[in-house]
Amino acid sequence: MAHKANLLIVDDEANTLASLSRAFRLEGHDATVCDNAARALEFAKAQSFDLILSDVVMPGKDGLTLLEELKAQGVSTPVVMMSGQGHIEMAVRATRLGALDFLEKPISTDKLLLTVENALKLGRLERENRDLQRRLGKHEIVWQGETMKRVMAQVEKVAGSETRICILGETGTGKELVARTLHERSPRANGPFVTLNCAAVPAELIESELFGHEKGSFTGAGARHLGKFEQAQHGTIFLDEIGDMPLTMQAKLLRVLEEGEVERIGGDRSITVDVRVIVATHHDLEKLVRDGKFRQDLFHRVFVFPLQLPALRERREDIPFLVEHFAQQVSSANGWKPMPFTADATTALQEYGWPGNVRELRNAVERLMLLAAGEVTAETVALGLPLSATGLESSAASTGPLADRVRVFERQTILAELKRNHHQISKTARALGLERSHLYKKAEQVGIDLKAERNEG
């Protein structure tokens, strides 16, 4: 074969280990053999393998348990299961646990060699896909101005540490992108990056999502579930909107941060976890502490290094570069020819207030490209943005303190978008790049009764 592999073979039968390792070595592969699952787990954590081949039925810890623990420990090496007692249910379970393939013994040498070749091809494809995503800028933070330069300098400073970071900023400012960048520039970059939006998970399910559960631990728990902390082993867990986490759950999270252990619901033992924790919120956490809505001891655990992200209206110099970046993304995703934005169009976009921040800008770029004929002009912007983005100022919004002007502007923008969407709250939230719950909060802040507005519409 042109491509050689480093293999780990796990089987309790000495003859099987000898015959398989000999066959692979004759083909030029490197083969490490192991006769039990516990030792195999240590090998996989300490060394880099291209493929793990494991028997299912072994004394003590079986192959399926090994597979589950490999995934829980953040080992991303492809795993092929082998068994002389194979049946459909076993194969299905192995696949659901993440096995690349399931082979029934006796296995021909040709079949094994083909399996290795396919695993190598899959690995190359996955690496190429990651490289392609980087080149396309799927998770790229775009900036040019001094405001974001200061933020990115802080990111570079703390990325390589184990410091807990609290990312602050309005909805749509790119908090998850910054968290992912911190992970990718850290020593944990080869480990998993796992996210959980605390505001999006019902209170009764968040403990299971974070810490996992055992089969039968509650109604509907038909199988063991690994929580986000176990999934993030040796990597990073990003807890978005931590300010919306219920108080009872905050106490349990605090224990995990202090002791580095989780216990699945229905479990009878603690599981050590090694993860870096990054949190984010659009709330004022210190105010939540004063109001008794966020635990002070947890605040001190997660608020070690606050990282404040600016709203898009505070970094208008970056808008032309963001527009170009998003336009390229949209064109590539849809197979369209590149579509230019005229200078007047870009200026109009810079003059708009962007209450939904970068997320709203991304959606607006796609909408404007759909509306445009050949190029996006100032006239296209006037059609595609609330209040036309060229006549946003009113006499009420053009005088007075900055905070008052921003409040008036945000109120006008929400009202205009409500009218455009026939007072449908979900559509209005999507158009503004906001979650529905955040639109309600923002509307309340600027003095809009969404229920009344909906009734009037």
C-alpha positions, 0 to 999 in steps of 0.5 A: 500500500502507498499509505502506511498506518499505525495500528492498535489491535486489542484482543484477548486471544494471543493467536489472533494478535499474532496473526493480525499483527504479522499480516499488517506488518507484512504490508508495511504497517506498524502494529501495537498489540494489547490483550485487554481494554483497560491497557488499550485505553492507556495506549490510545491516550498516550500515543497517536494511532491511525486506527484501533481494531478491537474485539468485542467479547473480552474478559472484564471490560468488553470492546463496546465499553472500551469504545464508549470510554475512548469517545468520552476521553476525547480520543478521536481515532477511528475504531473498528469492532471485531467479533466472532459472536456478532449479531445485528443488535451488537453491530447497531450498538457499536455504530451508535457508539461511534464505531467506523465498522463492525467485522465478523470473525473469521476475517480475511486478510484482504478484508482487514487491509481494505478496512485499514485503507478506507480508514486512512482515506477517511482520515485524510478527507476529514483533515482536508475538510478541516483545512477547507473550513479554515480557508473558507473562514467558517469560524474566522473572526474578521476585523481591521480596526483598533477596537477589535485589535485590542480584543484579539490581543487579549485573546492571544494573551489568554488562549494558551492558559487554563484561565477561565474566561467569561465572554461578555457582549450583546447577542450576535457579537460573536461570543461563540466564535471567540470561544472557539478561537480561544480553544483552537489557539490553546494546547487543547486544540486537538481535543473536542470543543463542546457547546451548550446554550444554557438559555435554550435547554429546559431547566429539567433537562440541563443537568442531564445535558451537562453531566449525563445519565445512566440507562433507566435513571428516569422516564425516557432514559432508554440508554446511557447518555454522556453529558457535555463535560464528558464529551469535552474531555481533554478539550473545552466546554463553552457554556453560552448564556450562563446567566440564564442557568437555574440557581439549583443547577449553578450549585451543581456546576460550582461543585464540578468546577471545584472538584473536577468530577461529574456524576451522571444522573442515576450513577454511583460513582464520580467521573474525573473530567479534564476540561477548560471552561469558557462561559459567555453571557449578554447579562450583567452578571454582577447585577444578577449577583446583587439581585440574587439571581446568580451565585456569588461563589460561582461568579468568582469561579467563572469571572476570572478573566472577563473579555468584553466584545464590542457591539457592531455599532462600536466597530463600524470600521470593520463593516466593509471587511465583514460585508466582503467576507460574508458575501464570499461565504454566501456566494460559495455556499450557493454557487453564485458568482461574486457580487460586489457592494458599491461604495454607497451601499457599504456606506449605508450599511455603516450608518445603520445601527445593527441592533442584532450585531454581526449576526444581523449583518450576516443575514442582511448581506444574504438578503441584499444579495438576493434582492440585488441585480448584478451588484448591491447598491445603496438603493438595494440597501434602502429596500433591504434594511429596516427604516431604509438605513438612509433615513434612520435619524429622527428629530427625537434620535438626533439630539440628547445623550448617546444612550438616549439616541441609541434607545430611540434608534433601537425602538424605531428599528424594532417597530419598523421591522415589526411592521415589515413582518406584519407583527409576527414576533418570530419573523421579526426576531429572525430578521433582526438576528435575535432569539425570540426571548432576546427580542422580548427583552430588548423590546421591554428595554426600549418601551415596546409592548410586543403583545400590544403591538401584535394585537394592533397588527 
